Amino acid sequence: MCEKNIEYKRMDEEPINEDTFEDILELLYEYLSQFISKEALEEDLRYCFNKGRVIGAYQGRELIGAIAGVQIPFFDKFHIAHIAVEKKFQGKGIGKKLTKKVIPPETGASVHLNTDNPEIEKFYQTLGFQATHKRFKKPAKEDSDFKPSD
């Protein structure tokens, strides 16, 4: 594969094209379905289209990679929300290029990683990201004892 055959398009600068949105949603969900529901991913992606940045990587008319993120004022950083590259195109620098293109040059960036994918940690380290903390999550319980007045 020749890198110059890949075109990177910023998708969030114009009104959302629903066909393009669906293509990006399907690509991301194919690779992220074990980590996020399709409904939550769709909500995140719409937010990134409206308030952040979304970039697609294309070979001809074929979407082969996508990344989405948003500026987080609380952290004063750009947060990478989701990234995926089609399997047959992985390891060819497309994910790195998408990541570099999505981060605004005037800001730093952050990303939350799933601990069951050690390769993604190496990927971000090659881009200069450094581990700063661990994130803990507690699943919601339907029968929670918490009452708002507690």
Secondary structure as the mmCIF struct_conf table of DSSP 4:
data_model
#
loop_
_struct_conf.conf_type_id
_struct_conf.id
_struct_conf.beg_label_comp_id
_struct_conf.beg_label_asym_id
_struct_conf.beg_label_seq_id
_struct_conf.end_label_comp_id
_struct_conf.end_label_asym_id
_struct_conf.end_label_seq_id
HELX_RH_3T_P HELX_RH_3T_P1 GLU A 3 ASN A 5
STRN STRN1 ILE A 6 ARG A 10
TURN_TY1_P TURN_TY1_P1 ASP A 12 GLU A 13
BEND BEND1 GLU A 14 PRO A 15
HELX_LH_PP_P HELX_LH_PP_P1 ILE A 16 ASN A 17
HELX_RH_AL_P HELX_RH_AL_P1 GLU A 18 LEU A 32
TURN_TY1_P TURN_TY1_P2 SER A 33 PHE A 35
BEND BEND2 ILE A 36 ILE A 36
HELX_RH_AL_P HELX_RH_AL_P2 LYS A 38 LYS A 51
BEND BEND3 GLY A 52 GLY A 52
STRN STRN2 ARG A 53 GLN A 59
TURN_TY1_P TURN_TY1_P3 GLY A 60 ARG A 61
STRN STRN3 GLU A 62 ILE A 72
TURN_TY1_P TURN_TY1_P4 PRO A 73 ASP A 76
STRN STRN4 LYS A 77 VAL A 85
HELX_RH_3T_P HELX_RH_3T_P2 LYS A 87 PHE A 89
TURN_TY1_P TURN_TY1_P5 GLN A 90 GLY A 91
BEND BEND4 LYS A 92 GLY A 93
HELX_RH_AL_P HELX_RH_AL_P3 ILE A 94 VAL A 102
BEND BEND5 ILE A 103 ILE A 103
TURN_TY1_P TURN_TY1_P6 PRO A 105 GLU A 106
BEND BEND6 THR A 107 THR A 107
STRN STRN5 GLY A 108 VAL A 111
TURN_TY1_P TURN_TY1_P7 THR A 115 ASP A 116
HELX_RH_AL_P HELX_RH_AL_P4 PRO A 118 THR A 126
TURN_TY1_P TURN_TY1_P8 LEU A 127 GLY A 128
TURN_TY1_P TURN_TY1_P9 GLU A 142 ASP A 143
TURN_TY1_P TURN_TY1_P10 PRO A 148 SER A 149
#
